Amino acid sequence: MVLQFLATVVFVSLLLPSYATNNISLSISSDFNYGPLPAAYDTDIVNITIEVWELEDETLPWNVTLQLPVQGGLQSICTNNTNGSSVCDSMSQENLYLDVLETNISVINGVLPENASSVVNKTGSVNFYFKEPWNNTFESIVITVSIQLKPNIAFSLENGVLFIANLTNDAETASDNASLIIVSSPVTVVMDATPYQNLEAGDTINYTISITHLSDDLGNVTDLWVYGSHNTPEASLVPGSVSIVLPTNPFNRTALSDADYTGGIYISELASDSTATIYLSLRVLDGAKVGGIIGAHVTVDYQHTAAANKSNTFTVSGYDFVSLKSVTFQNSGTYLSLGSTLNIGTTETARFEFQLPLGTVPGCAIQFDFPSGAVPFEFVKGEVRAPASLTFLTPNAKLVDSAGFISSSVSRRRKRSDRMKRAGPAARVTYTIGTITNPSSGGSSGANVTAVVTFGPTASLVSVGQTISADVSLILNGAIAFQAQQSAVITAPELSITKSVQASDNSTNPDTVNFTVTVEHTGTSTGPAYQVVINDAAENFEIQFGSLIPSPRPSSFTIIQDEKFDWIVASLPVGQTLVLSYIAKPRGDGAKLVEGDTYLNASVKFYSAPPSSQVTAVLYGPYAAVTCVKREENELTNLLLQHGFTVLSFFAALILGAVIVFIVFVVWMKLSKKGVSGDVRPASALEEMRGYGGQTVILNANEAMRKGDSITGYSSVPPEESIVYALTLPDKMAMYRELDNQDIVSTITVDKDIENERTQALKDATILLVQSLRINNDINIQVEEKCLATFRKLTLQITKKQDAEFHKAIADVYQMISVKNREKLEQLIVKHRAEKQEMRRKLEGASDAERKEVMGLLDQQQNTEKSELAYMLKLEQDEETEKLRKEFAIRKRMALKDAQFQLLEDVKKEGRLHEDQAEWLIKEHQQNQESVEKVYDDEISRQRLILEEKLSRRRALAVAKESQEEMHSELLNTMAVHQLQVVDKLAKQDIIDEDQLERCKEEIKEEMLKSKERYDKERTRQEGELQTRLRDLKKQRLAQKAKEHQAEVAELEKKQKEQQTQGQIAPLAQLEAKATLLSHQRSELTELENEIDKAHAKELEQLRDNVALETKEQLRAKEVALMEKLKPEGLTSEQMDKILKQHTKDLDRLQSAQDEQKREQQNNLKDKLAKRRQEWHQRKEDEKREQEQLREHEKTLVKKLLDGQASVSEEERDRILKEHEKQMVKLENSLTLNKLQQKRMLEAKLAEKRERQMEQLQKKQLREVKKEEKRHANDDEEDEEEGHQSTIAMMKKHAEQKMSVLQGDKIKLEEEMDKIRSDMVEERANALKEQEERLGAMMAGMQMEKARELAKIEEQQKAIHSLKSNLMDELGDQGKLSDPECKKVIEKHQEQQDVLSKKLAAEREKQQNAMQKRLNERVMLRESTMVQQHEEELRSISKSAPNKIAARMRKAARKIRQNMEKEQFREDMEKETTQLIEDLKRQFEVKRLQVVQDQELNFIAGLVRLGEFTKPELRGVLQTLFPMKSAEQTEEILQKLYTDTPKTNKKEDLSVSQASNLGERIKATALDSVSPTASPAAGRAKSAKRRSVKKRNSQVDLGKPGARPEPVGQSSTPEFDERPPRSKSAKSRPGSSAKKFKS
């Protein structure tokens, strides 16, 4: 840096002579003069004085302005005067020379008037305003302005800075000026380095430091101190390199010590215009950072004396830096090996190759950044290859395994309310290499260093179809030195294997077969397969190796035992196919083959990556393919050899020869369909059925499985076929049905697309929701990856399972359909055969022409019936298969929903979410799912409208085509009639005779038929060519549009992934954006197809017009030729011209009428289409409203059902809601299925109508036949020929009538369609009702299950109570209740009861409190969320309302609704809380009863032990008490009761058993419980018994005075004093005294 000195020449200049200088003066006061003028150092304070004398005009206001020296922009600075007035100035902010400190206004010999000054801002000036005129009360006014100069000012002016004072009023102007010299640093320092770039460690830098005293300085520079410094870690001073050259001795360099460089070099004086030069050298050290800089700095302090009494100390400095050589990259050796696709398990490489100069590179690392927030790769190893001379600071950094890669993530936490918009972390994996040093000693400049990271995707980290992005960076010196970025789609191979066998020749019984094994990528395969291993076997077959394919055999092809093959293929790219084919014949003429079918297997297995891959690859397979051959033995007997030629005569040989030929023929006919290969050739009956059903009806289930979908697989044309195909069909009905067929194909394509998009969107919504939790740091990345990996694996398993089940189910459906179709076609074939046989019988006496005509009509009728049946069967089979497909699609979605719930549960569990977080997660998930469902419901309604319009447009084109054909026919027929009219007119004019007339007419008719034939043939030929050309063009345009759409989707997905990388995850917004794009693309595709249809129809119309025009010209020429031919007969030229003119006029008139009719027809079609479009829109809105109402109705219904339950647990509530959701999915609109059902129902109505009409017609025709037969029988005068002609005419008439019925379609389609829609709505309502009933039954079943559970426990408790009571009675009768051991058992039981009661009560209270707390927290959270939503609604109203009044009204209405919502919410939550608490009470009661029963059983076991009851007796008692329990359950209870063996002998056991009445007591109690009434005697006995018991009870103590423990679980159990034990003597031994017990 150079600081320049600037001094200005001092002068005072007078301005223009017109100024009155005697009225104002300006002077500057400073500490010293620089020459003759005032001067100041920077930072000095200077005073400027302005004095104003008497003005000439003393009556006017006036002002004074001080202009300041400024540069650049201006700013306002305000200060206060000493007299209190305020002054502001405007001056530069950047190049400001000074600061205004203070201003002052005073007067000489007088008093300053009031309001003598005011402030006005002007550019670069200080302004003083005097509002009052000069009044001679003072001699002069003195204005003083104090300023301070700014430091380090550098000027380029020659004359210093100029200050100008101006005095102005309306009458006169005066000014004065003065200059000020600002003295700045007159010394400069310049530092120069050589060399200055591309340096390395060990290099030397030479510095030259020039210190110069400028020549225009008038002062002295003394006492200079020079200090130097540099980057010490990277460079060092070369010893002995410091020296100086002074201006006093310019030719002598004086050496200095190294310490002087940093300690200071002293120069006593430096004269003006002289320079002192210092030299030094630095050496670059090994620690210098490669690619960095080394800086050196010098500072000079000195004293400047401008005058004897004024001096200043200045500091100036200079610096310079040099750059070090950077790392050089090798582009060929630096790359990231990701391609556009990436197979699971493949090894990928990130490689950086560079040349390292001498020096040090710190902070080296290879860094992988993944915007998705998840690490999709398995990192295998990192390696640095470098010369041995290089040193690495980090140990073992040159080679690390997977543990050497460190994963991290960075995120920003935001509020939960902003969760969908927060910034997301990018997952980062780092391979830290550390510091690398290439030393100057031993190292080499440009040492080659290669850093390599090996990694790859694994199945546990990624999923197929996932797009991953990676930024790989080489970090040097802590900054990115090189970066590569790529994205790739994860791919995986999917191969299929088929093995087929067929006869290798066309002989009747082939003995050789051709085996073919085909391995190919499926339609869903996305990546190459590696290490493909094909195993095939043809056991017991002799292979013809010359026929083996592949040929020549590769080295990896192995033949084992001449009948097995192993073929290993290193890789199989997508789209390529492997074929193994060979011809073989059975060994030993098939004797080694088993009887019946022999199954031959082939298998394939393959990997997702080559064997050399260091990443975990996926093994697929082995997948097997099976084929079978059937052994059939055909033995032909040679009769000639049996009988022998020697014993047969020549004639016998002839006879036998004929017999042999006949037998061989029969055998050939029987066995021609069979062979070793098992390839059964189709029977003639099946071929006949194919002729009936065409190619659209399923007749063979296996063939249908190969074709796939019955709708598209059995379509007559591909989807990309031009509409010309349908419009050129000769039959009108066939044309409209083909349009319907194309509509069905388009519909199912859209239906499947929307279905797949909906499923993917539902899945993506959940995945994005989970990712948002990780972005918000609610869960960590490990939890996210683990849960999502499990979810993806589960969804893949679901897909495979559903596909396998669907494949099996559709095979069964195809089998059922094929049987049904064959049955119906066979019935029609039998019917047609009978009709033809009957017709041939009737036509036995008819001529060939008559027979041909009538049979032609019958064939036409039967062909129509064939078409009708085939079309109906096609509709039925399509409906059946679509039902099944839709059912499995629903199953798949339901399974996906279960997987989604499982994912959320995993996230809650693994992430350890709090209850509020879990609550938010579930609620957000439900809202997202509902929103996605609504989007696609709307899309289905929208697509239904679009498809309806598309079909209507096509039908309009068909109507236009029919109209064109009619017009062409009318035109050509008119021209034919013209020719006939010509000859008729000539005959009337006797120009030609009758014979000539007939001959001309025959010629005209014959020529007309030929013209018609040529017309049809030429039109058909041109239409075929046009159809082929337009089909190819349509295919190209559709493919181009599909490619554009793919690019748009890819761009959107890329943009959304970038947003996700930045943390801007808004699941609904992203999903809706994609759904909108796909919907728009579907609309674009439909519009393109409509445009193509219209263009193709126009070209077809033009083609037909051209062909008709050519035919018209030909007929015109024929007409002229006919007239020329008739000229010799007397036709004049004038007559001919007149006739031709008239005909031309007729044709023109006809053409005009047709054009008008065409325009009117087009207008009608447009109006009709517009009207129907309105109806479709209305229907769409109705469907949307109906769907919303349906959802709301079902939601309300489920709520009512739930509210009606006394107790519902959370698990039960979730189960009910899931079941409801499943049922709702089944009621969704299905585009294809609805359309198929409508068409099938419409066809059924048409068929029913035709059947009724045909039945009526047959009855009518039968009456006519009988009447005609009766007439023939009664008419004797009618000859045989007349009767025959009459019969033939009637047969023709009847055939035409039947055709009219078959082809007639007088049904009103719109009315019928409305009825069909009503029927479908009714069916849907019934289905909805059934669903509601099922849901109600399910909830009732759940309540019944609870009731049964409780009733079962209570019944068991009642039985236990009965057993305990009777045991006590029995022990009392035995006198054992007073035993100390018995009393101890009873007391212990009572204590246990008390403890258990307290424990259960405490536990119940604890559980209820915890449940209540949790529910209260949930209610508060939900209510808080609702309040936030309500506040947001009110804010949106304020923003959207047009004015404040409208806003208030809308807010008031919304608040009313919100209050209702809050009230309803509180009621719902209160009901839910009550249900949950009641369910908790029920569960606790069940648990309590079970615990108490266990305690009771333990107590009873003690009583059993005391009473010494036997096992058989107890077993009988238990069987009586528990008659519904099985033997195992009874034994289980018995083991609990009979724990110890009583210590008595057999005799005592016998006596006890004999003495025990427990069994009888139990039976009596059981009978009492079932007997509604008792006998009086029994009543008296019971009363006596009670009295006896009451008397004894006062002497018995069971823990409480006079009370026996109440059996737990029976609150209504009688107290002990009501059912006391009875003594044996009281019951069985009269007269004996009762035993008494004392407590």
Disulfide bonds with the S-S distance in Angstrom:
Cys78-Cys88 1.78
